């Protein structure tokens, strides 16, 4: 049997998009608790976290590189999405996605 690509079609949850500034201090926003994943990108190289406040030891991403990160929907609370700068401040863009 051929290997599965694990392809999942995701739909944006309109009205949940946001733009948040970050510097050496993390910028954070929330998405609804029912989001299955979050599509996000940053205008400068940054460290990101879904489910808490970002620190310089979290997931590094290059500038303008969109990434989809699954969420933990078990708490029932809004999900925190956060970014902190690598070398310079910028803007984090995100939108909740339905799986």
C-alpha positions in Angstrom: 0.0 0.0 0.0 1.3 3.5 -0.9 2.2 5.8 1.9 -0.4 8.4 2.8 0.5 12.1 2.4 -1.6 13.0 5.3 -3.3 15.7 3.3 -6.0 17.6 5.2 -8.1 20.3 3.7 -8.3 23.2 6.0 -10.8 26.1 5.8 -10.1 29.5 7.3 -12.6 30.6 10.0 -13.4 34.1 8.7 -13.5 36.8 11.3 -10.7 35.3 13.4 -7.7 36.9 11.5 -5.4 39.2 13.4 -2.2 41.3 13.1 -0.1 41.7 16.2 3.2 43.5 16.7 6.2 41.9 18.5 9.6 43.1 19.5 12.0 41.7 22.2 8.7 41.4 24.1 6.3 38.8 22.8 3.2 39.9 21.0 0.2 37.6 21.6 -3.4 37.2 20.5 -6.0 34.5 20.8 -8.0 32.4 18.4 -11.3 30.5 19.3 -11.1 27.3 21.3 -12.7 25.4 18.4 -9.9 26.1 16.0 -8.2 22.9 14.7 -5.1 24.7 13.6 -3.7 28.1 13.1 -2.2 29.6 9.9 0.4 32.1 10.8 3.4 34.0 9.5 5.7 36.8 10.6 7.1 39.8 8.7 10.6 39.3 10.2 12.4 36.2 11.5 10.8 35.2 14.8 10.1 32.5 17.4 6.5 31.4 17.6 4.3 29.4 19.9 0.7 28.2 19.7 -0.8 27.6 23.1 1.3 30.0 25.2 3.6 33.0 25.1 6.6 32.7 22.8 10.2 32.8 24.1 13.5 32.7 22.2 13.6 28.9 22.7 10.4 28.2 20.7 9.9 27.3 17.1 12.0 29.6 14.8 10.6 30.7 11.5 12.1 32.8 8.7 10.4 36.0 7.6 7.2 35.7 5.5 7.1 31.9 5.8 3.5 30.7 6.4 3.1 27.7 8.7 0.1 25.8 9.9 0.3 24.6 13.5 -2.3 22.2 15.1 -3.9 23.4 18.3 -4.9 21.6 21.5 -8.7 21.9 21.7 -9.0 20.1 25.0 -9.1 23.0 27.4 -12.2 24.9 26.0 -10.4 28.2 26.5 -9.2 30.6 23.7 -5.9 29.5 22.3 -2.9 31.9 22.6 -0.8 32.5 19.5 2.4 34.4 20.1 5.7 35.6 18.5 8.9 37.2 19.6 11.6 38.7 17.5 14.8 37.0 16.4 16.8 40.1 15.4 14.2 42.8 14.8 10.6 43.5 15.6 7.7 42.9 13.2 4.1 41.8 12.8 2.6 38.4 13.3 -0.4 37.5 11.1 -2.7 34.6 12.0 -6.1 33.1 11.3 -7.8 30.2 12.9 -8.4 27.2 10.6 -11.1 24.5 10.7 -9.9 20.9 10.0 
